[in-house]
């Protein structure tokens, strides 16, 4: 049977995930943070990060609003802070080159109380063309959003913040046990769920400025995948009340995953934060790399017995 084995050089230069959050500074001022992750193994390292990145601000009637940092309901986020992300993995990649970059944008904007609250959104194309579990990935962009409702505005709420980026590579037929929890600066109750990421821009219109208005359409899962089974296998991917992501993938490939965290105060939903990312399921047993070291402590033309140490990765070392 044929097998797909995804390595980093199989990727093109594309967005692989992101999130949009806010933090209340008081006096109706909010720090808006947009984080975009991209594969930088191929292509121009600066090409994918917009400068400026444009975040749209909408009211509950889906109208764009004037802001102190933008026009036509836009915030212009300039000069992203770009850094390399440590590639977490549950297996040894055998020295393969992996490059994931994170672009972090920040801006402070005035958001006075508004009945119905605000929705913020950033759109970009495109996701990786090799995604297994959505249809037409070549034409599938992303929309990163956050919602700030009336109570959140009145009580100067800040959105929950996710922790570290999940592992990029996971091993087929090996269980996942990843802490995907968030922290909330206000001490509110957090409820986690798998959720469908949003569609965004298209290849023909990759950087909409301004972003389109809500509501945003979800990506379309490719059968047999869906929220009830994002990676394949009987032990399906799931997230518990503590934000622990678990499951056992049994299919090699690249898969899109969405996580939502809802923030409740005294039983009332006041904010929702979304993050989406990609899992790359690989056969870790195929990643053994031959790597031998030779004991050269004695160098002599008459030496015929030499100790050779097997330092192969992925299979253990033997003498």
Secondary structure, 3 states (H helix, E strand, C coil): CCCCCCCHHHCCCCEEEEEEEEEEEECCEEEEEEEEEEECCCCCCCCCCCCCEEEEEEECCCCECCCCCCCCCEEEECCCEEEECCCCECCCCCCCCCCEEEEEEEEEEECCCCCCCEEEEEEECCECCCECCECCHHHCCEEEEEEECHHHHHCCCCCCEECCCCCCEEECCCEEEEECCEECCCCCEEEEEECCCECCCECCECCCCCCCCCCCCECCECCCCECCECCCCCCCCEECCCCEEEEECCCCEEEEEEEEEEEEECCEEEEEEEEEEEEEEECHHHHCECCEEECCCCCCCCCCCCCEEECCECCCCEC
